[in-house]
Amino acid sequence: MLDLLLRFLIGGAVVSFFAVLGDIFRPKSFAGLFGAAPSIALATLSLTIHSHGRDYAAIEARSMVLGAIAFFVYANAVSYVLMRYRPRTPLATIGLMPIWFGVALGLWTIFLR
Amino acid sequence: MSIEIDLTSAKITKPHEYAVRFLFGGLVTATTGLIARKYGPSIAGLFLAFPAIFPATATLIAKHEKERKRKAGYNDTRRGRAVASVDAAGTSLGALALGIFALIIWRLLPGHSALGILTLAAISWMAFSILLWQLRRRL
């Protein structure tokens, strides 16, 4: 329970830090880079290395490569749909989230299962 | 266009909007730990690249841009969505660099200093992000 609370607090703090960076930079295309900052990874991997060791964390990082590819596909899809069809932003970002799950789990099934 | 720091954008973000992003970030990090316990590190690793706060951030950007336009006397939602689209395009480049970050940790972490590799990976993420952004601007 303490581990989860620690993860919550550290994760929230690191994610907030990168979110503020994303707020203050211009142009927006540059600020957008921080939307994919390794915030959760830095918080999680530090704790994982401490509790399970480096080899365990390396296994997580191997899967993270596939998660990042899925993020790339998802973010491009959101960018295209917002520009082309102009839906409400939450509708596009949340409605297209299955793309991330589909690509991430699809790649994991093909390469790592 | 050069890279600039605009602190007014941070000032117009309301406390509850920061709280929402803290909450999402904390929840996803904690959930990743739970997934690792139940399904193992291979599945949990996918969620290290989960777009946790991207929907909230993109929504805030569109909302703030709409408010800026309204204050300037325009009632146009299209501009906000266009800016959110540009932000998402930038995020997609950050996601590619996130893959480099993960690759460095996967290949180098076993057998090397954890602090050194995490630092190297974080610096590489920033460097590749900026490089990709510069390349995209020139194309």
gemmi code that builds the backbone of each chain (N, CA, C; Angstrom):
import gemmi

chains = {
    "A": [
        ("MET", (0.831, -1.212, 0.000), (0.000, 0.000, 0.000), (0.865, 1.261, 0.000)),
        ("LEU", (1.938, 1.221, 0.807), (2.859, 2.363, 0.865), (3.529, 2.558, -0.490)),
        ("ASP", (3.853, 1.419, -1.146), (4.485, 1.469, -2.465), (3.562, 2.161, -3.475)),
        ("LEU", (2.257, 1.814, -3.427), (1.304, 2.415, -4.362), (1.150, 3.907, -4.105)),
        ("LEU", (1.103, 4.276, -2.820), (0.966, 5.689, -2.451), (2.188, 6.475, -2.940)),
        ("LEU", (3.361, 5.859, -2.767), (4.610, 6.494, -3.211), (4.596, 6.668, -4.735)),
        ("ARG", (4.145, 5.620, -5.440), (4.055, 5.690, -6.897), (3.112, 6.819, -7.314)),
        ("PHE", (1.962, 6.906, -6.617), (0.966, 7.933, -6.930), (1.573, 9.336, -6.768)),
        ("LEU", (2.232, 9.567, -5.639), (2.772, 10.901, -5.345), (3.917, 11.274, -6.291)),
        ("ILE", (4.852, 10.323, -6.486), (5.997, 10.616, -7.366), (5.522, 10.772, -8.818)),
        ("GLY", (4.644, 9.866, -9.242), (4.100, 9.941, -10.609), (3.379, 11.249, -10.846)),
        ("GLY", (2.527, 11.642, -9.903), (1.783, 12.901, -10.033), (2.718, 14.092, -10.118)),
        ("ALA", (3.761, 14.086, -9.283), (4.701, 15.220, -9.254), (5.493, 15.314, -10.560)),
        ("VAL", (6.010, 14.180, -11.042), (6.837, 14.202, -12.268), (5.983, 14.585, -13.483)),
        ("VAL", (4.780, 14.006, -13.570), (3.878, 14.330, -14.682), (3.514, 15.824, -14.655)),
        ("SER", (3.253, 16.363, -13.466), (2.900, 17.790, -13.344), (4.058, 18.677, -13.791)),
        ("PHE", (5.278, 18.273, -13.440), (6.464, 19.049, -13.825), (6.553, 19.171, -15.356)),
        ("PHE", (6.419, 18.037, -16.056), (6.508, 18.072, -17.515), (5.302, 18.799, -18.126)),
        ("ALA", (4.141, 18.717, -17.455), (2.949, 19.417, -17.952), (3.157, 20.927, -17.909)),
        ("VAL", (3.809, 21.416, -16.845), (4.094, 22.855, -16.744), (5.057, 23.273, -17.859)),
        ("LEU", (6.062, 22.441, -18.137), (6.985, 22.745, -19.240), (6.216, 22.854, -20.562)),
        ("GLY", (5.281, 21.943, -20.749), (4.458, 21.964, -21.963), (3.592, 23.219, -22.049)),
        ("ASP", (3.207, 23.752, -20.883), (2.382, 24.971, -20.856), (3.164, 26.206, -21.272)),
        ("ILE", (4.422, 26.281, -20.860), (5.138, 27.565, -20.996), (5.919, 27.728, -22.299)),
        ("PHE", (6.172, 26.617, -23.006), (6.976, 26.763, -24.226), (6.127, 27.151, -25.435)),
        ("ARG", (6.725, 27.908, -26.320), (6.150, 28.283, -27.606), (7.204, 28.002, -28.678)),
        ("PRO", (6.843, 27.647, -29.904), (5.503, 27.429, -30.424), (4.877, 26.142, -29.880)),
        ("LYS", (3.576, 25.984, -30.144), (2.847, 24.841, -29.587), (3.335, 23.506, -30.144)),
        ("SER", (3.859, 23.519, -31.376), (4.369, 22.258, -31.932), (5.561, 21.782, -31.099)),
        ("PHE", (6.357, 22.738, -30.550), (7.487, 22.368, -29.693), (6.987, 21.961, -28.305)),
        ("ALA", (6.051, 22.740, -27.770), (5.499, 22.430, -26.441), (4.873, 21.040, -26.429)),
        ("GLY", (4.315, 20.647, -27.584), (3.667, 19.343, -27.690), (4.609, 18.177, -27.416)),
        ("LEU", (5.907, 18.395, -27.630), (6.886, 17.335, -27.350), (6.743, 16.837, -25.919)),
        ("PHE", (6.427, 17.761, -24.995), (6.358, 17.398, -23.573), (5.126, 16.549, -23.245)),
        ("GLY", (4.184, 16.474, -24.184), (3.033, 15.584, -24.003), (3.458, 14.123, -24.019)),
        ("ALA", (4.648, 13.861, -24.593), (5.174, 12.484, -24.620), (6.472, 12.405, -23.826)),
        ("ALA", (6.615, 13.243, -22.818), (7.816, 13.182, -21.968), (7.806, 11.875, -21.173)),
        ("PRO", (8.991, 11.360, -20.850), (9.043, 10.073, -20.117), (8.722, 10.230, -18.636)),
        ("SER", (7.619, 10.916, -18.334), (7.303, 11.241, -16.943), (6.924, 9.991, -16.132)),
        ("ILE", (5.973, 9.212, -16.647), (5.557, 8.001, -15.923), (6.706, 7.002, -15.865)),
        ("ALA", (7.453, 6.923, -16.975), (8.573, 5.977, -17.017), (9.631, 6.325, -15.975)),
        ("LEU", (9.994, 7.609, -15.869), (11.028, 8.001, -14.898), (10.575, 7.692, -13.477)),
        ("ALA", (9.303, 8.002, -13.190), (8.782, 7.742, -11.839), (8.741, 6.240, -11.558)),
        ("THR", (8.188, 5.477, -12.520), (7.997, 4.037, -12.317), (9.319, 3.273, -12.302)),
        ("LEU", (10.194, 3.568, -13.282), (11.439, 2.796, -13.391), (12.347, 3.001, -12.184)),
        ("SER", (12.388, 4.233, -11.653), (13.218, 4.479, -10.467), (12.762, 3.580, -9.316)),
        ("LEU", (11.437, 3.524, -9.106), (10.899, 2.699, -8.010), (11.081, 1.210, -8.303)),
        ("THR", (10.896, 0.830, -9.591), (11.030, -0.586, -9.973), (12.471, -1.071, -9.786)),
        ("ILE", (13.433, -0.250, -10.189), (14.847, -0.629, -10.022), (15.140, -0.842, -8.540)),
        ("HIS", (14.593, 0.045, -7.708), (14.825, -0.037, -6.265), (14.214, -1.309, -5.666)),
        ("SER", (13.015, -1.670, -6.150), (12.323, -2.812, -5.526), (12.591, -4.155, -6.206)),
        ("HIS", (12.791, -4.166, -7.541), (12.933, -5.444, -8.264), (14.267, -5.621, -8.989)),
        ("GLY", (15.032, -4.569, -9.089), (16.338, -4.690, -9.759), (16.335, -4.220, -11.201)),
        ("ARG", (17.551, -4.121, -11.772), (17.724, -3.543, -13.108), (17.220, -4.451, -14.228)),
        ("ASP", (17.392, -5.772, -14.080), (16.951, -6.686, -15.145), (15.433, -6.639, -15.330)),
        ("TYR", (14.716, -6.576, -14.204), (13.246, -6.496, -14.237), (12.819, -5.203, -14.937)),
        ("ALA", (13.492, -4.084, -14.586), (13.160, -2.789, -15.197), (13.470, -2.793, -16.695)),
        ("ALA", (14.534, -3.518, -17.091), (14.886, -3.597, -18.517), (13.791, -4.320, -19.311)),
        ("ILE", (13.162, -5.329, -18.686), (12.048, -6.028, -19.356), (10.885, -5.056, -19.590)),
        ("GLU", (10.617, -4.208, -18.578), (9.555, -3.202, -18.742), (9.900, -2.232, -19.875)),
        ("ALA", (11.194, -1.834, -19.934), (11.630, -0.870, -20.955), (11.496, -1.462, -22.361)),
        ("ARG", (11.745, -2.785, -22.486), (11.610, -3.442, -23.796), (10.166, -3.305, -24.311)),
        ("SER", (9.203, -3.524, -23.428), (7.797, -3.373, -23.821), (7.446, -1.908, -24.061)),
        ("MET", (8.128, -1.027, -23.324), (7.850, 0.404, -23.473), (8.145, 0.897, -24.887)),
        ("VAL", (9.135, 0.271, -25.554), (9.439, 0.642, -26.946), (8.174, 0.484, -27.792)),
        ("LEU", (7.452, -0.630, -27.576), (6.225, -0.878, -28.347), (5.128, 0.108, -27.947)),
        ("GLY", (5.048, 0.409, -26.655), (4.069, 1.393, -26.179), (4.313, 2.763, -26.800)),
        ("ALA", (5.593, 3.110, -26.992), (5.936, 4.405, -27.590), (5.533, 4.457, -29.068)),
        ("ILE", (5.694, 3.316, -29.770), (5.256, 3.268, -31.179), (3.744, 3.478, -31.243)),
        ("ALA", (3.028, 2.834, -30.308), (1.568, 2.994, -30.249), (1.192, 4.449, -29.961)),
        ("PHE", (1.960, 5.091, -29.080), (1.718, 6.502, -28.756), (1.905, 7.373, -29.996)),
        ("PHE", (2.944, 7.075, -30.789), (3.220, 7.820, -32.028), (2.031, 7.719, -32.990)),
        ("VAL", (1.529, 6.500, -33.168), (0.394, 6.286, -34.092), (-0.840, 7.022, -33.570)),
        ("TYR", (-1.100, 6.886, -32.255), (-2.272, 7.513, -31.628), (-2.212, 9.043, -31.751)),
        ("ALA", (-1.060, 9.653, -31.420), (-0.939, 11.120, -31.453), (-1.102, 11.650, -32.879)),
        ("ASN", (-0.567, 10.924, -33.863), (-0.754, 11.341, -35.257), (-2.219, 11.256, -35.665)),
        ("ALA", (-2.900, 10.204, -35.204), (-4.325, 10.046, -35.518), (-5.123, 11.208, -34.914)),
        ("VAL", (-4.813, 11.571, -33.658), (-5.522, 12.683, -33.000), (-5.270, 13.988, -33.767)),
        ("SER", (-4.004, 14.226, -34.139), (-3.653, 15.446, -34.861), (-4.434, 15.529, -36.186)),
        ("TYR", (-4.464, 14.410, -36.910), (-5.147, 14.383, -38.210), (-6.656, 14.618, -38.055)),
        ("VAL", (-7.258, 13.909, -37.110), (-8.718, 14.007, -36.934), (-9.112, 15.419, -36.483)),
        ("LEU", (-8.332, 16.014, -35.560), (-8.647, 17.372, -35.087), (-8.557, 18.382, -36.229)),
        ("MET", (-7.556, 18.225, -37.073), (-7.366, 19.174, -38.172), (-8.377, 18.947, -39.291)),
        ("ARG", (-8.657, 17.681, -39.587), (-9.498, 17.353, -40.747), (-10.991, 17.479, -40.445)),
        ("TYR", (-11.424, 16.955, -39.263), (-12.859, 16.893, -38.978), (-13.324, 17.871, -37.888)),
        ("ARG", (-12.361, 18.491, -37.156), (-12.662, 19.476, -36.117), (-13.689, 19.017, -35.083)),
        ("PRO", (-13.569, 17.809, -34.532), (-14.488, 17.418, -33.449), (-14.062, 18.117, -32.164)),
        ("ARG", (-14.844, 17.984, -31.088), (-14.428, 18.511, -29.790), (-13.150, 17.777, -29.376)),
        ("THR", (-12.233, 18.501, -28.751), (-10.919, 17.908, -28.446), (-10.998, 16.667, -27.542)),
        ("PRO", (-11.821, 16.709, -26.451), (-11.887, 15.489, -25.610), (-12.440, 14.282, -26.374)),
        ("LEU", (-13.379, 14.564, -27.306), (-13.957, 13.472, -28.100), (-12.865, 12.800, -28.935)),
        ("ALA", (-11.984, 13.612, -29.532), (-10.913, 13.048, -30.364), (-9.877, 12.326, -29.504)),
        ("THR", (-9.425, 12.971, -28.423), (-8.322, 12.389, -27.643), (-8.749, 11.117, -26.898)),
        ("ILE", (-9.972, 11.133, -26.357), (-10.427, 9.943, -25.614), (-11.035, 8.912, -26.575)),
        ("GLY", (-11.757, 9.417, -27.572), (-12.406, 8.506, -28.532), (-11.404, 7.689, -29.343)),
        ("LEU", (-10.221, 8.250, -29.576), (-9.211, 7.532, -30.368), (-8.260, 6.700, -29.505)),
        ("MET", (-8.470, 6.702, -28.183), (-7.587, 5.953, -27.274), (-7.516, 4.450, -27.611)),
        ("PRO", (-8.599, 3.830, -28.115), (-8.484, 2.416, -28.507), (-7.367, 2.156, -29.513)),
        ("ILE", (-6.978, 3.185, -30.285), (-5.854, 3.017, -31.225), (-4.589, 2.671, -30.442)),
        ("TRP", (-4.358, 3.387, -29.318), (-3.153, 3.099, -28.526), (-3.200, 1.659, -28.010)),
        ("PHE", (-4.355, 1.282, -27.431), (-4.483, -0.082, -26.877), (-4.314, -1.128, -27.985)),
        ("GLY", (-4.945, -0.887, -29.134), (-4.890, -1.855, -30.227), (-3.472, -2.039, -30.751)),
        ("VAL", (-2.784, -0.929, -31.013), (-1.423, -1.012, -31.564), (-0.467, -1.606, -30.525)),
        ("ALA", (-0.571, -1.117, -29.276), (0.352, -1.586, -28.229), (0.182, -3.094, -27.988)),
        ("LEU", (-1.048, -3.524, -27.792), (-1.280, -4.951, -27.511), (-1.025, -5.812, -28.755)),
        ("GLY", (-1.320, -5.245, -29.948), (-1.049, -5.976, -31.198), (0.446, -6.222, -31.374)),
        ("LEU", (1.243, -5.164, -31.184), (2.703, -5.316, -31.327), (3.252, -6.260, -30.260)),
        ("TRP", (2.708, -6.148, -29.038), (3.177, -7.023, -27.939), (2.884, -8.492, -28.293)),
        ("THR", (1.680, -8.737, -28.838), (1.301, -10.107, -29.206), (2.225, -10.646, -30.300)),
        ("ILE", (2.564, -9.790, -31.265), (3.409, -10.231, -32.389), (4.860, -10.459, -31.943)),
        ("PHE", (5.418, -9.525, -31.170), (6.860, -9.558, -30.906), (7.278, -10.112, -29.542)),
        ("LEU", (6.429, -9.997, -28.532), (6.897, -10.334, -27.184), (6.133, -11.453, -26.490)),
        ("ARG", (5.016, -11.863, -27.018), (4.212, -12.858, -26.311), (4.938, -14.187, -26.233)),
    ],
    "B": [
        ("MET", (10.209, 30.053, -36.709), (9.824, 30.545, -35.379), (10.765, 29.958, -34.325)),
        ("SER", (11.292, 30.820, -33.459), (12.232, 30.344, -32.447), (11.491, 29.842, -31.206)),
        ("ILE", (12.212, 29.083, -30.378), (11.604, 28.543, -29.158), (11.593, 29.644, -28.095)),
        ("GLU", (10.420, 29.856, -27.492), (10.285, 30.907, -26.476), (9.605, 30.355, -25.240)),
        ("ILE", (9.827, 31.064, -24.119), (9.111, 30.720, -22.877), (8.073, 31.797, -22.628)),
        ("ASP", (6.805, 31.364, -22.477), (5.699, 32.295, -22.265), (5.015, 31.930, -20.936)),
        ("LEU", (5.348, 32.670, -19.888), (4.834, 32.320, -18.551), (3.349, 32.643, -18.372)),
        ("THR", (2.787, 33.453, -19.257), (1.360, 33.786, -19.112), (0.486, 32.545, -19.295)),
        ("SER", (0.960, 31.595, -20.132), (0.186, 30.358, -20.339), (0.069, 29.567, -19.048)),
        ("ALA", (1.162, 29.563, -18.258), (1.116, 28.841, -16.978), (0.205, 29.553, -15.986)),
        ("LYS", (0.160, 30.888, -16.086), (-0.651, 31.658, -15.131), (-2.146, 31.472, -15.369)),
        ("ILE", (-2.553, 31.278, -16.649), (-3.991, 31.135, -16.900), (-4.491, 29.718, -16.613)),
        ("THR", (-3.557, 28.784, -16.364), (-3.976, 27.434, -15.968), (-4.458, 27.479, -14.516)),
        ("LYS", (-5.697, 27.019, -14.299), (-6.305, 27.101, -12.964), (-5.784, 25.979, -12.060)),
        ("PRO", (-5.822, 26.195, -10.721), (-5.314, 25.173, -9.797), (-5.949, 23.797, -10.005)),
        ("HIS", (-7.278, 23.773, -10.283), (-7.911, 22.459, -10.459), (-7.425, 21.765, -11.730)),
        ("GLU", (-6.962, 22.556, -12.715), (-6.443, 21.946, -13.945), (-5.083, 21.288, -13.683)),
        ("TYR", (-4.279, 21.905, -12.809), (-3.027, 21.264, -12.383), (-3.334, 20.003, -11.573)),
        ("ALA", (-4.362, 20.113, -10.715), (-4.724, 18.980, -9.852), (-5.154, 17.775, -10.680)),
        ("VAL", (-5.908, 18.046, -11.766), (-6.373, 16.943, -12.636), (-5.180, 16.205, -13.241)),
        ("ARG", (-4.181, 16.956, -13.682), (-3.014, 16.315, -14.306), (-2.178, 15.557, -13.272)),
        ("PHE", (-2.101, 16.121, -12.055), (-1.401, 15.408, -10.967), (-2.114, 14.082, -10.690)),
        ("LEU", (-3.448, 14.159, -10.633), (-4.259, 12.968, -10.344), (-4.074, 11.894, -11.420)),
        ("PHE", (-4.173, 12.305, -12.703), (-4.009, 11.348, -13.807), (-2.614, 10.719, -13.779)),
        ("GLY", (-1.598, 11.568, -13.606), (-0.217, 11.074, -13.579), (-0.008, 10.093, -12.445)),
        ("GLY", (-0.519, 10.448, -11.250), (-0.390, 9.576, -10.083), (-1.132, 8.268, -10.270)),
        ("LEU", (-2.356, 8.359, -10.808), (-3.166, 7.139, -10.987), (-2.531, 6.178, -11.984)),
        ("VAL", (-2.032, 6.719, -13.116), (-1.431, 5.834, -14.126), (-0.151, 5.192, -13.588)),
        ("THR", (0.651, 5.969, -12.852), (1.886, 5.409, -12.286), (1.567, 4.302, -11.279)),
        ("ALA", (0.567, 4.546, -10.417), (0.182, 3.532, -9.435), (-0.420, 2.309, -10.132)),
        ("THR", (-1.249, 2.567, -11.162), (-1.881, 1.454, -11.884), (-0.840, 0.592, -12.596)),
        ("THR", (0.203, 1.233, -13.135), (1.273, 0.471, -13.790), (1.911, -0.503, -12.800)),
        ("GLY", (2.077, -0.037, -11.552), (2.614, -0.918, -10.511), (1.698, -2.106, -10.254)),
        ("LEU", (0.389, -1.847, -10.232), (-0.588, -2.931, -10.009), (-0.580, -3.916, -11.173)),
        ("ILE", (-0.491, -3.388, -12.407), (-0.464, -4.261, -13.603), (0.781, -5.144, -13.566)),
        ("ALA", (1.914, -4.564, -13.147), (3.160, -5.344, -13.062), (3.006, -6.496, -12.072)),
        ("ARG", (2.318, -6.220, -10.938), (2.116, -7.281, -9.932), (1.244, -8.398, -10.474)),
        ("LYS", (0.188, -8.027, -11.213), (-0.782, -9.031, -11.667), (-0.351, -9.731, -12.960)),
        ("TYR", (0.197, -8.953, -13.922), (0.476, -9.527, -15.243), (1.966, -9.607, -15.586)),
        ("GLY", (2.805, -9.042, -14.727), (4.253, -9.109, -14.990), (4.780, -7.878, -15.702)),
        ("PRO", (6.122, -7.763, -15.750), (6.747, -6.551, -16.294), (6.581, -6.367, -17.792)),
        ("SER", (6.392, -7.466, -18.535), (6.301, -7.350, -19.987), (5.053, -6.567, -20.403)),
        ("ILE", (3.911, -6.880, -19.779), (2.670, -6.143, -20.080), (2.725, -4.753, -19.451)),
        ("ALA", (3.191, -4.673, -18.208), (3.217, -3.382, -17.502), (4.071, -2.357, -18.239)),
        ("GLY", (5.138, -2.835, -18.893), (6.038, -1.931, -19.604), (5.347, -1.125, -20.688)),
        ("LEU", (4.324, -1.720, -21.325), (3.585, -0.988, -22.357), (3.042, 0.318, -21.796)),
        ("PHE", (2.583, 0.257, -20.532), (1.907, 1.411, -19.927), (2.876, 2.507, -19.483)),
        ("LEU", (4.179, 2.247, -19.583), (5.148, 3.318, -19.319), (5.091, 4.362, -20.434)),
        ("ALA", (4.506, 3.985, -21.574), (4.332, 4.936, -22.677), (2.848, 5.198, -22.927)),
        ("PHE", (2.053, 5.071, -21.886), (0.611, 5.335, -22.020), (0.394, 6.850, -22.069)),
        ("PRO", (-0.446, 7.327, -23.006), (-0.690, 8.780, -23.096), (-1.558, 9.290, -21.945)),
        ("ALA", (-0.985, 9.307, -20.749), (-1.757, 9.557, -19.526), (-2.373, 10.947, -19.466)),
        ("ILE", (-1.562, 11.969, -19.673), (-2.116, 13.312, -19.497), (-2.354, 14.011, -20.824)),
        ("PHE", (-2.057, 13.320, -21.922), (-2.219, 13.953, -23.233), (-3.657, 14.438, -23.490)),
        ("PRO", (-4.698, 13.614, -23.219), (-6.056, 14.116, -23.452), (-6.371, 15.373, -22.634)),
        ("ALA", (-5.951, 15.383, -21.368), (-6.222, 16.552, -20.513), (-5.469, 17.778, -21.019)),
        ("THR", (-4.206, 17.583, -21.412), (-3.388, 18.705, -21.889), (-3.945, 19.279, -23.190)),
        ("ALA", (-4.284, 18.404, -24.138), (-4.807, 18.867, -25.430), (-6.128, 19.615, -25.239)),
        ("THR", (-6.961, 19.111, -24.325), (-8.246, 19.763, -24.056), (-8.027, 21.153, -23.457)),
        ("LEU", (-7.071, 21.260, -22.533), (-6.758, 22.555, -21.908), (-6.245, 23.549, -22.947)),
        ("ILE", (-5.394, 23.062, -23.859), (-4.835, 23.942, -24.897), (-5.958, 24.512, -25.765)),
        ("ALA", (-6.875, 23.635, -26.185), (-7.994, 24.086, -27.019), (-8.858, 25.087, -26.252)),
        ("LYS", (-9.077, 24.790, -24.949), (-9.923, 25.656, -24.118), (-9.269, 27.028, -23.916)),
        ("HIS", (-7.980, 27.032, -23.619), (-7.274, 28.302, -23.391), (-7.226, 29.144, -24.671)),
        ("GLU", (-7.029, 28.475, -25.808), (-6.982, 29.210, -27.072), (-8.355, 29.817, -27.385)),
        ("LYS", (-9.407, 29.054, -27.072), (-10.774, 29.543, -27.300), (-11.030, 30.775, -26.414)),
        ("GLU", (-10.569, 30.704, -25.151), (-10.753, 31.838, -24.226), (-9.995, 33.072, -24.701)),
        ("ARG", (-8.758, 32.837, -25.222), (-7.974, 33.960, -25.749), (-8.720, 34.652, -26.890)),
        ("LYS", (-9.293, 33.821, -27.782), (-10.009, 34.370, -28.935), (-11.263, 35.113, -28.483)),
        ("ARG", (-11.940, 34.556, -27.460), (-13.175, 35.190, -26.962), (-12.861, 36.557, -26.370)),
        ("LYS", (-11.754, 36.625, -25.601), (-11.349, 37.909, -25.010), (-10.990, 38.927, -26.092)),
        ("ALA", (-10.506, 38.408, -27.229), (-10.148, 39.307, -28.331), (-11.369, 39.652, -29.186)),
        ("GLY", (-12.543, 39.131, -28.793), (-13.767, 39.488, -29.492), (-14.226, 38.493, -30.539)),
        ("TYR", (-13.570, 37.333, -30.607), (-13.974, 36.313, -31.586), (-14.614, 35.132, -30.861)),
        ("ASN", (-15.652, 34.562, -31.451), (-16.264, 33.381, -30.851), (-16.057, 32.200, -31.798)),
        ("ASP", (-14.824, 31.706, -31.826), (-14.443, 30.694, -32.818), (-13.759, 29.516, -32.126)),
        ("THR", (-14.354, 28.330, -32.215), (-13.774, 27.150, -31.571), (-12.756, 26.455, -32.476)),
        ("ARG", (-12.798, 26.799, -33.785), (-11.929, 26.075, -34.737), (-10.457, 26.315, -34.469)),
        ("ARG", (-10.129, 27.557, -34.088), (-8.732, 27.911, -33.825), (-8.173, 27.045, -32.675)),
        ("GLY", (-8.976, 26.867, -31.608), (-8.552, 26.055, -30.462), (-8.246, 24.630, -30.872)),
        ("ARG", (-9.100, 24.068, -31.719), (-8.888, 22.684, -32.167), (-7.686, 22.579, -33.092)),
        ("ALA", (-7.465, 23.619, -33.898), (-6.292, 23.613, -34.786), (-5.005, 23.646, -33.946)),
        ("VAL", (-5.006, 24.461, -32.886), (-3.823, 24.541, -32.019), (-3.601, 23.203, -31.299)),
        ("ALA", (-4.698, 22.565, -30.864), (-4.592, 21.242, -30.224), (-4.027, 20.218, -31.212)),
        ("SER", (-4.393, 20.368, -32.488), (-3.890, 19.460, -33.521), (-2.377, 19.632, -33.708)),
        ("VAL", (-1.924, 20.880, -33.701), (-0.485, 21.171, -33.828), (0.265, 20.603, -32.621)),
        ("ASP", (-0.331, 20.770, -31.423), (0.267, 20.227, -30.198), (0.393, 18.701, -30.301)),
        ("ALA", (-0.651, 18.053, -30.835), (-0.634, 16.586, -30.978), (0.443, 16.132, -31.959)),
        ("ALA", (0.655, 16.935, -33.015), (1.715, 16.601, -33.983), (3.076, 16.648, -33.285)),
        ("GLY", (3.265, 17.647, -32.418), (4.503, 17.729, -31.639), (4.640, 16.547, -30.699)),
        ("THR", (3.527, 16.151, -30.095), (3.534, 15.011, -29.174), (3.948, 13.728, -29.898)),
        ("SER", (3.532, 13.602, -31.166), (3.894, 12.379, -31.909), (5.418, 12.291, -32.079)),
        ("LEU", (6.088, 13.445, -32.238), (7.561, 13.433, -32.345), (8.180, 13.073, -30.990)),
        ("GLY", (7.585, 13.614, -29.915), (8.048, 13.259, -28.568), (7.898, 11.766, -28.311)),
        ("ALA", (6.845, 11.160, -28.893), (6.615, 9.724, -28.713), (7.700, 8.897, -29.401)),
        ("LEU", (8.149, 9.366, -30.570), (9.259, 8.659, -31.247), (10.516, 8.701, -30.375)),
        ("ALA", (10.780, 9.888, -29.803), (11.943, 10.027, -28.916), (11.763, 9.182, -27.655)),
        ("LEU", (10.506, 8.980, -27.255), (10.222, 8.133, -26.093), (10.655, 6.684, -26.372)),
        ("GLY", (10.506, 6.284, -27.640), (10.978, 4.954, -28.045), (12.493, 4.838, -27.894)),
        ("ILE", (13.219, 5.906, -28.231), (14.686, 5.924, -28.063), (15.035, 5.829, -26.575)),
        ("PHE", (14.291, 6.577, -25.748), (14.473, 6.552, -24.288), (14.371, 5.102, -23.781)),
        ("ALA", (13.299, 4.426, -24.223), (13.052, 3.050, -23.766), (14.133, 2.090, -24.275)),
        ("LEU", (14.535, 2.302, -25.538), (15.563, 1.445, -26.147), (16.876, 1.525, -25.363)),
        ("ILE", (17.260, 2.720, -24.981), (18.511, 2.914, -24.221), (18.425, 2.176, -22.883)),
        ("ILE", (17.291, 2.308, -22.203), (17.155, 1.648, -20.896), (17.143, 0.128, -21.059)),
        ("TRP", (16.412, -0.347, -22.060), (16.329, -1.792, -22.293), (17.725, -2.391, -22.549)),
        ("ARG", (18.501, -1.746, -23.433), (19.785, -2.319, -23.836), (20.917, -2.070, -22.837)),
        ("LEU", (20.878, -0.931, -22.135), (22.043, -0.541, -21.326), (21.866, -0.697, -19.819)),
        ("LEU", (20.611, -0.771, -19.353), (20.421, -0.784, -17.889), (21.068, -1.996, -17.198)),
        ("PRO", (20.865, -3.224, -17.738), (21.545, -4.354, -17.076), (23.070, -4.185, -17.211)),
        ("GLY", (23.755, -4.158, -16.101), (25.213, -4.067, -16.156), (25.776, -2.668, -16.045)),
        ("HIS", (24.922, -1.652, -15.956), (25.424, -0.283, -15.803), (24.725, 0.405, -14.627)),
        ("SER", (25.266, 1.567, -14.265), (24.687, 2.349, -13.168), (23.280, 2.814, -13.533)),
        ("ALA", (22.307, 2.536, -12.638), (20.913, 2.893, -12.911), (20.753, 4.401, -13.068)),
        ("LEU", (21.355, 5.154, -12.174), (21.228, 6.618, -12.231), (21.822, 7.161, -13.529)),
        ("GLY", (22.985, 6.606, -13.908), (23.651, 7.056, -15.130), (22.814, 6.771, -16.369)),
        ("ILE", (22.225, 5.575, -16.437), (21.441, 5.206, -17.629), (20.133, 5.985, -17.694)),
        ("LEU", (19.471, 6.183, -16.544), (18.229, 6.973, -16.550), (18.514, 8.414, -16.988)),
        ("THR", (19.645, 8.950, -16.524), (20.019, 10.321, -16.910), (20.323, 10.383, -18.408)),
        ("LEU", (21.113, 9.406, -18.892), (21.447, 9.353, -20.318), (20.177, 9.245, -21.169)),
        ("ALA", (19.255, 8.383, -20.740), (18.011, 8.177, -21.499), (17.170, 9.452, -21.522)),
        ("ALA", (17.092, 10.148, -20.378), (16.289, 11.385, -20.307), (16.894, 12.477, -21.201)),
        ("ILE", (18.230, 12.598, -21.168), (18.897, 13.602, -22.021), (18.699, 13.242, -23.498)),
        ("SER", (18.791, 11.934, -23.796), (18.601, 11.483, -25.183), (17.185, 11.783, -25.656)),
        ("TRP", (16.192, 11.581, -24.755), (14.800, 11.899, -25.125), (14.691, 13.360, -25.544)),
        ("MET", (15.251, 14.246, -24.721), (15.179, 15.686, -25.009), (15.891, 16.009, -26.323)),
        ("ALA", (17.109, 15.452, -26.490), (17.909, 15.751, -27.687), (17.215, 15.249, -28.956)),
        ("PHE", (16.709, 14.003, -28.934), (16.034, 13.457, -30.121), (14.737, 14.201, -30.410)),
        ("SER", (14.020, 14.601, -29.350), (12.781, 15.365, -29.541), (13.068, 16.652, -30.300)),
        ("ILE", (14.088, 17.385, -29.838), (14.422, 18.672, -30.468), (14.908, 18.451, -31.895)),
        ("LEU", (15.730, 17.401, -32.090), (16.238, 17.093, -33.424), (15.091, 16.788, -34.398)),
        ("LEU", (14.160, 15.941, -33.959), (13.024, 15.583, -34.816), (12.157, 16.803, -35.112)),
        ("TRP", (11.971, 17.653, -34.092), (11.171, 18.871, -34.274), (11.821, 19.796, -35.298)),
        ("GLN", (13.150, 19.939, -35.207), (13.877, 20.786, -36.155), (13.770, 20.223, -37.577)),
        ("LEU", (13.918, 18.886, -37.686), (13.835, 18.249, -39.013), (12.459, 18.446, -39.627)),
        ("ARG", (11.430, 18.311, -38.801), (10.054, 18.447, -39.302), (9.788, 19.875, -39.805)),
        ("ARG", (10.365, 20.845, -39.088), (10.173, 22.254, -39.489), (10.793, 22.512, -40.850)),
        ("ARG", (11.903, 21.823, -41.126), (12.613, 22.073, -42.382), (11.985, 21.359, -43.561)),
        ("LEU", (11.196, 20.328, -43.294), (10.581, 19.562, -44.401), (9.382, 20.294, -44.990)),
    ],
}
model = gemmi.Model(1)
for chain_id, residues in chains.items():
    chain = gemmi.Chain(chain_id)
    for i, (resn, *xyz) in enumerate(residues, 1):
        res = gemmi.Residue()
        res.name, res.seqid = resn, gemmi.SeqId(i, " ")
        for name, pos in zip(("N", "CA", "C"), xyz):
            atom = gemmi.Atom()
            atom.name, atom.element = name, gemmi.Element(name[0])
            atom.pos, atom.b_iso = gemmi.Position(*pos), 0.0
            res.add_atom(atom)
        chain.add_residue(res)
    model.add_chain(chain)
structure = gemmi.Structure()
structure.add_model(model)
structure.setup_entities()
